[in-house]
Each structure stands twice: as C-alpha cells, then as structure tokens.
C-alpha cells in the first residue's frame, strides 16, 4: 500500500486467519501496526486510514470494493468518518509468533 516490499514471515507454525471487522459510524480502530502481512477488502462503506511514515502523516481513503495490502510495521489508524457502518474482510497472513494487530499509543505530533 505504501510501496513497501514484503514476504511471508518465516515461522515454524504459519497461520492464515480471517475475520470481518465492522466499524460503526464515527468509530476508529485506534493506532496499531501489523507484524505480518495483512490483506483487507472493503465489503461495505468507506474507511479512512492515516499512516505514520517516519513522522509524516499519509492519509488514504478506501471505498466499497477496494483491496488493501497493509504496510508492515507501519503505525496507522482507521476511521469511519461516515454516518453508516463500514465492514472489512481482514485476512492475516502470519503465525502464532507474530501479532496480527499490535495496539500502539498515538504518535506525538
């Protein structure tokens, strides 16, 4: 998503998991990052994601039907700024040794 290269993590016990994440109107994910590759597909609604790329904030907007290959180890926050829910299919491509989503404190600005 941000031009980074990635590969499947070396792990003794790789796992691929999936879930559907739903953010209600006005909700946000909180700042977090992914230690392993994560693919997302916007099933319904609009999601705004702000990435902290070496201290520079980069914001992208994703709409229904958009696919996202999330950046590795890049702090970011997803927000539903609309008045209707957003639903996202999330596929984590990792292992039991890596956090699918690691919560973070908000970056200093």
C-alpha positions as MATLAB code, in Angstrom:
seq = 'XXXXXXXXXXXXXXXXXXXXXXXXXXXXXXXXXXXXXXXXXXXXXXXXXXXXXXXXXXXXXXXXXXXXXXXXXXXXXXXXXXXXXXXXXXXXXXXXXXXXXXXXXXXXX';
ca = [
       0.000    0.000    0.000;
       2.879    2.327    0.761;
       5.327    0.868   -1.751;
       7.000   -1.479    0.726;
       8.086   -4.964   -0.246;
       7.025   -7.864    1.936;
       7.221  -11.627    2.099;
       5.548  -14.370    4.062;
       7.156  -14.468    7.521;
       9.495  -17.322    8.342;
       7.737  -19.233   11.075;
       7.643  -22.721   12.455;
       3.843  -22.614   12.608;
       2.449  -20.300    9.913;
      -1.250  -19.475   10.046;
      -3.728  -17.662    7.894;
      -6.782  -16.306    9.682;
      -9.680  -14.165    8.571;
     -12.407  -12.100   10.165;
     -14.916   -9.439    9.322;
     -14.300   -6.152   11.120;
     -17.192   -3.736   11.450;
     -16.730   -0.110   12.441;
     -19.869    1.783   13.340;
     -20.385    5.363   12.158;
     -17.735    7.608   13.712;
     -15.715    4.692   15.177;
     -11.969    4.164   14.823;
      -9.537    1.276   15.221;
      -7.031    3.024   17.460;
      -3.350    3.305   16.494;
      -1.835   -0.091   15.697;
       0.537   -1.933   13.365;
       0.806   -5.368   11.767;
       3.865   -7.573   12.283;
       2.861   -9.875    9.417;
       1.195   -9.273    6.031;
      -2.486   -8.336    6.195;
      -4.919   -8.114    3.298;
      -8.211   -6.269    3.643;
     -11.210   -5.870    1.349;
     -13.846   -3.190    1.951;
     -17.166   -5.049    1.839;
     -19.330   -2.032    2.579;
     -18.813    1.624    3.402;
     -15.803    3.947    3.396;
     -12.671    3.774    5.549;
     -10.057    6.486    6.033;
      -6.611    5.262    7.138;
      -3.829    7.547    8.343;
      -0.294    6.109    8.297;
       2.662    7.464   10.281;
       5.501    7.082    7.782;
       8.668    8.197    9.566;
       6.799   11.055   11.251;
       4.898   12.174    8.135;
       1.135   11.523    8.184;
      -0.195    9.966    4.968;
      -3.978    9.559    4.676;
      -5.735    7.284    2.200;
      -9.446    6.674    1.702;
     -10.825    3.258    0.758;
     -14.316    2.592   -0.579;
     -16.514   -0.462   -1.046;
     -14.729   -2.880   -3.393;
     -11.218   -1.579   -2.643;
      -8.487   -4.047   -1.683;
      -5.677   -3.116    0.703;
      -2.349   -4.850    1.303;
      -1.405   -3.190    4.572;
       2.137   -1.984    5.244;
       4.266   -3.979    7.689;
       5.315   -2.347   10.951;
       3.764    0.980    9.867;
       1.717    2.653   12.640;
      -1.750    3.582   11.394;
      -5.319    4.277   12.457;
      -8.534    3.507   10.576;
     -11.569    5.768   10.935;
     -15.128    5.578    9.743;
     -15.957    9.226    9.137;
     -19.330    8.463    7.548;
     -22.807    8.102    9.042;
     -23.087    4.389    8.187;
     -21.109    1.281    9.212;
     -18.079    0.034    7.307;
     -17.433   -3.726    7.007;
     -13.977   -5.065    6.159;
     -12.841   -8.594    5.348;
      -9.431   -8.949    7.028;
      -7.032  -11.787    6.146;
      -3.963  -12.091    8.381;
      -1.039  -13.972    6.832;
       1.204  -14.637    9.815;
       1.998  -17.071   12.584;
       1.361  -17.607   16.269;
       4.706  -15.833   16.886;
       3.577  -12.518   15.356;
       0.838  -10.100   16.372;
      -1.874   -9.714   13.738;
      -2.604   -6.303   15.213;
      -0.387   -4.677   17.836;
      -2.046   -1.725   19.660;
       0.039    1.456   19.947;
      -0.107    4.821   21.643;
      -0.950    7.734   19.369;
       2.192    9.239   17.782;
       3.406   12.600   19.001;
       2.590   15.398   16.605;
];
